Amino acid sequence: MHSTTDHGPDGHSSARHESSAGHEPPGGSAPAACLGYLELLARGAPAEAYEDPAAHTAAEGGVPAAEQGKQLALRIHAELEGRRRREAELTALFETVHDLAGLRDLDDVLQAIVQRARRLLGTEVAYMTLNDPERGDTYMRVTEGSVSARFQQLRLGMGEGLGGLVAQTARPYATQDYPRDARFQHTLPIDRGVGEEGLVAILGVPLLLGGREVIGVLYAADRRERVFEPEQIALLRSFAAHAAVAIDSTRLLTETTQALAGLRAVNETIRRASDIHDRLTELVLRGGGVDDVTRALAEVLGGRVEFRDSVRFGDVPTQAGGAAPGGVASGGVPPEGAPPALVASDGVPAAVERSRRDGHAVREGGSWVAAVSAGGELLGALLLHGHPDLDPVDQRTLERAAMVTSLLQLARRSAGEAEQRVRGELLDDLLDAAHRDPHLLRDRAARVGADLDAPHTVLAARLDPAPAAGAHSGGAAHASAAGVPPRDAGQAPDEAERQRLWSAAAHLAATRRGLAATRDGGLVLLLPLEATDRGAAGSGDPGPDSADAVSRTARRAAAELGRAVGGPVTVGASAPVPSPATRPGSVAAAYPEARRCLDVLSLLGRRGDGAAAEDLGFLGLLLADTRDVGGFVRRVLGPALDYDRRRGTELVATLDAYFESGASPVRAKDVLHVHVNTVAQRLERVGRLLGDDWQAPHRALEIQLALRLHRLTGALGG
């Protein structure tokens, strides 16, 4: 007998005595008891059975105890291993379900399903097919581990192959050698795809919703023979059940998201409609313009919005955001060099007529057109680009904007007519009453935005009859570009054309801070020169480049008016008028000069052109009220005079001798006492300075006159 000492939890020791022989455990000898315990453990017996293991075990006769213990231990090991495997599979299944629940994109969900299925069963390939109700078959949706393009594009009819049978019967099927398995309906496309992928063992389980509806099949496959155990089939079925729910949830989420997006779009459309309604109402109340309407409509509907005063003549449009290309406000005259209309005018007039007749916006090509009319009168049209498919709410918004535009156009017309009466009366007074009070003139001009203290020019404009066939006319190009049929040769302008010319001139005067009036069967305008071409600020005197400014103003006015009416408009300009308010009589004095320039341009065949006296060569000396001889000489001979002054050469003298000698270089060299080659070299230099056409008849005449005047001014000390 021996003793041992145990230390209790309180730290005190206690003695325990054991017999050297020990006590016999229940059930007999120790080896037998151990075998009994192992047997109970292997069978999964309840806890109370361990009190008397012999009562629950039966000894195997003739089998050594060691062998029995080994067999029992192996059974227990297998049971534990199976439980660990099932635990790992269930853990992986739960993790997979958790991951699937966090996915929102259907493609991500499907990819995650096949990846986890391949990992859970340890196969080389996993894939999924989904049913196509419209075609009545099932198609390959996503694969993992596949290398064959043919296999990845397979479609299986219901009942065809292993997958088609699973989709048809809603039952799992497994084969350890698919190519040789006669249970399935083999087809050439399926066998080719499976053979190209090299698959042999295949397990397929249905993706079921509600236990009845099959939405697809989930597969696990190997490229070698393999027997899929019932536990593996059950595991893949459980995973497929969760995957089907995840797919259905993702679909429902997608449909819900799309429905919410649709509701948000409808709400946004209603909000935009309300916004544009409020903004248009505010525009009317505060007296806004058409450009404000187009800008607001473009911001609310998106795209590009333009307004056309007269779609019949293809006017250059006003774009959303203010002015038309080149800076023209709504209803204005397009500037020189402005691009063509953004929408071809061919189909627009017909679309406008349909819109006016039906009372709704109509589609024309990739744009929408809404007629702007009042009391049966067409005032223009709103065009919306960039929205080939316009929903009903936005279409109604466009129609409401057209209605507001018609109100603004009527108000604008009334205000414009009143303003033009004021402008026309002021210009009439400047032309007829030279002794008006300057202070009164300034006040009246300020009311219409004009500054009569700045340098101006008087323009006389006329819509000329169409030229005879073959005659050149700059305005004909404008008419063709605007889409207006040209008038017959010699046909006088009709009343509608004259009215368009007056409207265009009135608008031009308003946008340029000038004045316009009708007189002598044509138009007269008083336009300010550009600020960069004036003299000292506040002086009211023309600057050194004022002659060029007058010419540019005349050409620009002719081009803009010609485009507006679709025909040649000729414009003659006077010399600069320094300060009309200070010297009111200067406007009346300048008007005849502008008329003379206009008549000469028509006689010279320069219809549709604009020019001042300085642009007409020696004729300008006859037309201008002020005989600017020095200016004429400078315009004709300036480059040669400057060259002589800088280089100390005698180009002007050589040119004079050349013409005095009957345009003979040989006789000119005797007058100049130089070699004929020197004369030729000097004349070549003259050609480079004055232009290659310096010997043309009209140029030669001007040059000879300028040479004579140059000699005279030199002799007189000018």
Secondary structure as UniProt FT lines:
FT   STRAND          2..7
FT   TURN            9..10
FT   STRAND          13..18
FT   TURN            20..21
FT   TURN            26..27
FT   HELIX           30..43
FT   HELIX           47..51
FT   HELIX           53..56
FT   TURN            61..62
FT   HELIX           65..102
FT   HELIX           106..121
FT   STRAND          125..132
FT   TURN            133..136
FT   STRAND          137..144
FT   HELIX           149..152
FT   STRAND          155..157
FT   TURN            158..159
FT   HELIX           161..169
FT   STRAND          173..175
FT   HELIX           178..180
FT   TURN            182..183
FT   HELIX           188..197
FT   STRAND          201..209
FT   TURN            210..212
FT   STRAND          213..222
FT   HELIX           230..286
FT   HELIX           290..301
FT   STRAND          304..308
FT   HELIX           311..313
FT   STRAND          318..319
FT   TURN            320..321
FT   TURN            325..327
FT   TURN            330..331
FT   TURN            336..337
FT   TURN            345..347
FT   HELIX           348..358
FT   STRAND          362..364
FT   TURN            365..366
FT   STRAND          367..374
FT   TURN            375..376
FT   STRAND          377..385
FT   HELIX           392..432
FT   TURN            434..435
FT   HELIX           438..447
FT   TURN            448..449
FT   TURN            452..453
FT   STRAND          456..463
FT   TURN            469..470
FT   HELIX           474..481
FT   TURN            482..483
FT   TURN            489..490
FT   HELIX           495..511
FT   TURN            512..513
FT   STRAND          515..519
FT   TURN            520..521
FT   STRAND          522..528
FT   HELIX           531..533
FT   TURN            537..539
FT   TURN            544..545
FT   HELIX           546..565
FT   STRAND          569..573
FT   TURN            580..582
FT   HELIX           585..603
FT   TURN            604..605
FT   TURN            607..608
FT   STRAND          610..612
FT   HELIX           613..616
FT   HELIX           618..623
FT   HELIX           629..647
FT   HELIX           651..660
FT   TURN            661..662
FT   HELIX           665..672
FT   HELIX           676..690
FT   TURN            692..695
FT   HELIX           697..715
FT   TURN            716..717
//
